[in-house]
Amino acid sequence: MTAFRFIHCSDLHIDSPFKGLASQVPSLTERLRESTFRSFHNIVKLAVEEKVDAVLIAGDIFDGADRSLQAQLKFRRGLLELSEKGIPSFIVHGNHDPSNSWSHMLDWPENTTIFPGNKVERIPVIREGEALAWIYGISYPQKEVNENLALKFKKDQEQGFAVGLLHANVGQHPGHDNYAPCSLQDLISSDFDYWALGHIHEFKILRENNPCIVYSGNTQARHLKETGPKGCCLVTLNSGAPANIRFVATDVVSYRSTKVDVSSASSINEVLQAIQSQVEELAKESLTREGLVVRLVLTGRTAVHNELQNPGATKALAEEIHAFFEGHSPWILVDLSTQTAGTYDIDSLKDGKDFIADLLNLCEDDQDKQLQSKIQEAMKPVFESWAGRKYLEDGENIRTITLKARNLALDQLVNHENP
């Protein structure tokens, strides 16, 4: 039985700036920026240890067209190590690193194939003088590619496995730009053995066999919406048996998001203790990582609610947590926010016959989303910029804003009426 073993990875986003997170704890800036390259180093290490036949990279190696020379040299270093071990690498450009943005000043190592953006090419993986597999690929010539590139792939070989390398949005996956859109059926009809996909930052097996259609996900999370392990796929295609697809985590920084109930806290000290306890639990789960970035949301009706709403309160708490965990392994970075409420009785207030009751019922009984629509309309002048539009369009963000507005109004109304 013939077998073809390879690593499928994508969306390395080397040299991501981590602007928002890095500003919170400047001492961790370099560690955050290094994390994307270090995750690629882990892939190279895995490829060498497993003695794979090839490494396939399905686009978005760099974070943008302004990638630094340092980032390119680090990436080249990894490819050179693979080449020296006799492991060929196959690369396509994606929307973050299209062909027209790459530097032409570097010579890439031997055994490195970078597919062109004007047509699909196929390159063999040779073992003992014979073609073990053929890798088909096409790059993005520019950032925005709206054409269905999958339709350009045509299997035209008999010997060896056929693998398609493509950066695309299959089935209009939500939350990602609809670049190189195609359907699952477009890929199935190709008669390939495996589709190594990039663009979606989550490990997903869209089809397990005949052909395998797989998103490996990104190799290192870059913000707090990308929680959970990130890595690559270690794949074995077999001529007489189903494929084996194993996800292998390669990330060096873990991202987590959770809530901390502080309803029983009667002082800021107790709030700090609750935060510390939660972070310690998350750190235990991340011992195999170098760093932990965690978003904590303080929740619950608490006696210290008003103190937590004071300007600078969450920043001061986060700074105290960072000081407490200084020198800890893994290192800790905390993003802290509050969704607490006062200790007033919500159910009793809802049963009233006053404005407060009307407010509560309006916020909590919005089945037809009329309130959400009104909020979105009222907020348009504030969020018309590109950077803020996503907050206006996200229903979950609108619900969070509504809850915060409700609690702020209750703080003022209830406290004024019941001093």
Secondary structure by P-SEA (a helix, b strand, c coil): cbbbbbbbbccccccccaaaaaaacccaaaaaaaaaaaaaaaaaaaaaaacccbbbbcccccccccccaaaaaaaaaaaaaaaaacbbbbbbbccccccccccccccccccbbbbbccbbbbbbbcccccccbbbbbcccccccccccccccccccccccbbbbbbbccccccccccccccccaaaaaacccccccccccccccccccccbbbbccccccccccccccbbbbbbbbbbccbbbbbbbbbcccbbbbbbcccccccccaaaaaaaaaaaaaaaaaaaccccbbbbbbbbbccccccccccccaaaaaaaaaaaaaacccccbbbbbccccccccccaaaaaacccaaaaaaaaaaccccaaaaaaaaaaacccccccccccccccaaaaaaaaaaaaaaaaaaaaaaacc
